Amino acid sequence: MRADGLAVFGGTTEGRVLAERLEREGFQGIVFVATEYGAGLLAGAGRNMRIRAGRLDRGEMEAVFSEEGIGLVIDAAHPYAVRLRANIRNACAARGIPLLRCLREAGAEENAPEGEEHLTGETFPAGKKTLAGERRILFPGMKEAAQWLAGTEGNILLTTGSRDLAMFSGVDRERLYVRVLPLEDSLKICRSLGYEGRHVIAMQGPFSEELNYALLKEFSCGILVTKDGGAQGGFEEKRRAAARAGAVLAVVERPKETGFSVDEIMERAREWRNHGKGQL
């Protein structure tokens, strides 16, 4: 079988942009998203770049790559989807398929004060690259952030999603207001962990500074917990809202990785198509 198909693992803004650009340029292949909700957001794909919803493990990925004749894979999954990205990487290695990782620009690094180290529990004082009243703490992982929160007081706006919610079991649930996607799976996780009523905010982002600020004030939250989703994930809007509200911005840093921008991915995809669809 000819391996001339292209696969994109999306579910992110970058994934949607890539899928639509590949569709317009006539690339043939599949866009993988985890849910039907994510599939519904792909308005610009579906003909040349077919959409497939549902989570796959490594073995299932390998089987689909073989069945569909996939010759190039683009990983545009969320920066924090570590397990998914490992499965993609291992499935491509097993099948000998070239893999391109699409990177999202970080948000926490670009505005950090000069000369400061990013250490767990280190607060970042105001400086020429910070906002007036900004207080920020960076954590290497969700576990460290949860441990720190357990030792704090006051209400918390948690914007890290439902999949990591169990990590915060050591924090009093009455203090936590969790913002998750408006999906039944997300709400089931919340209910199973005891979060109900006003403590569950089910909305699709990214969100404006005004809405983030309003939520912080509505629930009297002195801490906003976020991943570093960069510009596409609304990081700057959360940062500004927290500074305005006088809330601490607790940032779970993204895993270190290398890859390419959307434009660079498109260039390499064209090279792959125009030069025999072999190794990049």
Steps between C-alpha positions, in 0.01 A plus 500: 500500500623848417565710809384833354247604762551765765374486859450791740439456871308812592249612759685832534486834323824412319351169392192668357708760315721229352204283401334790319819605322577142395141462378527815287827382345356165403685271742330165552479342843336487842462742789479320835311666788399350833129591499205575274501846654852555368395368160221756487753782529675395178284698262777534240579129459313182423542439127869453418596484866242264650413531869513208742381544860601269784804430716759250373772310681835425339390168346187653352706783354734254328204308358337815361829622353532169316138483385495859377845505339627781720844625397533814713365583846461848649464516877306816585365363828484710815842575659391327823371181333821315589363145476331563165816652354705201621256262330519698175880506512529126572240403238684702234834348600358148479362563150796705376282806434650850518348715776475878525418660836310830484592728788286760672674820607538515878352782704656477847860538386465807282382732778708370790723754677861504384753322718239287683514122514183297459492301821210332678355739755695803377277804465578750227508863616384782278758615247522662161370184330220436747159654554423734787411288802595174329588207721599180324623159611631235258482126565672219306192278516139462611602303810720783631227757436244287685731454797556875523129578475424262788703727726331825395177669604212655307308412186665372182400523132637180346526518118713190434207284384331183617763241413736618776229582751569195717848638568342768720328261741713637784340843464167575671234471227309796642794722406520382138302635205589284201467609138464212256380438145120467459521128429317218676828319569638810672189541712506132598855539627399806700203324656701188579747715696228687687488827303149622430285811469681835501835327539487374137533754217445320167607725213698491177801732488724680448352777713532876505675692775163640608341159543799364692491807723124468554535136609780582742290774657173304496648212697743712707800304371845609612680243283463415131658168396584455133714310257725701272272486199671789324309754292275235346399375844417845635797521737545876473131561573526289817819677600348846464178401675692356797710817530187720493328286762806487724509121464808280490555339160615141560646366174570133430787515252476306179727201426818587313491400133621595155312539176376741235256786451185463289669672204808276530279191515326606179834553324621155600172338400533654154859372475381153597226508235720644226805278550372148486329497841802343664693586814524866592 
